[in-house]
Amino acid sequence: MAAPTLRRLAWMGAAAVAAAAVFTLALHGSRPESGLARFEAAGVMVHIKPERVREVEVAAGDRRWRFARAATGGWTAIGSPLPSRDWASLIDTGLHFLSVSSPQRVMTREEVAGASPSEFGLAPPRYAVWVRASDAQLFVVEFGSSNAQGIGQYARVAGRPELLLLPRFVGEQWEKATGLQ
């Protein structure tokens, strides 16, 4: 009879230790971090907040489109008529994508040393976007041709030596707003 009693006491002791451990964890434990990383903007224009942009100009060859931010926060087209009815929202989306969308690939000057810029559609560029903000230097990005898969577009930022492969949707906003597409 002593063995079953000892066994029962051992199980009760183990249950008490387990309950104490659960109780301790409930009081002092913390919830693990979620598996998602916190989003951080990593676009080519991360240093300029889209809402601070005052003027945008898009040029393709000898064609130019200028947009100025109105006091109300919306956009005004200056000069050329635009074929797109929703060009203002496309401008906002284009600025947002320039700020938050990281390049798919950054190629150093050494990586593209033997290649001509025309191989990437950048001599001359298909189109360029000038962004002016009241508290930042002029930002210029030139867009070239799409990559072979059609999901990326070659680009370069004025003043930087590297060649970028941006997601295709970044450039599409400017093409849709101006009718280049």
C-alpha positions, -999 to +999 in steps of 0.1 A: +000+000+000+029+023+005+039+023-032+005+035-045+005+062-019+040+073-028+031+073-064+000+094-057+021+119-037+047+121-064+020+129-090+005+155-067+039+171-062+046+172-099+012+187-105+020+214-078+053+222-094+038+225-129+010+247-115+036+269-098+056+272-131+025+281-151+015+306-124+050+322-124+050+324-162+015+340-162+026+367-138+061+374-152+062+360-187+058+382-218+043+376-251+067+368-279+072+393-306+051+387-337+069+373-367+064+404-388+092+430-389+083+466-385+080+484-419+107+510-427+106+530-459+136+521-481+128+538-514+151+559-535+134+591-523+132+582-486+148+615-475+118+635-488+084+629-474+058+629-502+035+654-484+064+679-484+067+678-522+057+712-537+064+706-574+069+676-598+080+677-634+080+647-657+100+649-690+101+624-719+121+637-749+108+671-757+075+667-738+072+680-703+044+679-677+046+701-645+025+697-614+023+721-584+008+714-551-021+737-543-026+753-509-054+728-503-030+699-507-042+688-541-023+691-574-026+716-602-013+707-637+007+735-653+008+736-691+002+704-711-032+687-710-032+653-695-049+622-709-055+606-675-085+616-655-070+605-622-035+620-627-035+637-593-039+605-574-013+589-597+012+617-588+005+610-551+009+573-556+041+578-576+057+599-549+047+574-523+062+545-542+095+565-547+096+570-510+088+535-497+095+509-525+131+496-522+150+487-553+149+450-564+186+453-571+213+479-568+242+475-592+275+493-585+294+512-610+319+483-612+291+458-620+279+478-650+313+492-661+314+474-694+278+481-703+265+511-721+236+530-705+216+525-737+215+488-728+193+498-699+172+524-718+191+552-700+209+569-729+187+588-732+163+578-705+127+570-714+116+597-690+128+616-659+110+628-628+121+660-610+108+664-574+111+697-556+104+701-519+107+732-498+131+717-474+152+694-495+175+694-526+161+687-560+156+650-565+159+636-600+153+600-611+156+588-647+137+557-658+149+534-685+136+502-700+120+472-683+141+442-674+136+409-694+109+396-671+090+429-672+087+432-635+115+457-629+126+489-646+161+502-648+166+536-632+193+559-619+192+588-594+211+620-603+242+623-582+245+586-574+268+562-593+248+530-590+222+516-614+189+505-599+163+480-608+131+493-594+098+475-592+079+482-624+049+497-606+071+526-594+075+540-629+041+530-641+024+557-620+043+584-639+036+568-673-002+566-665-004+602-652+012+616-684-001+592-710+034+577-717+020+542-712 
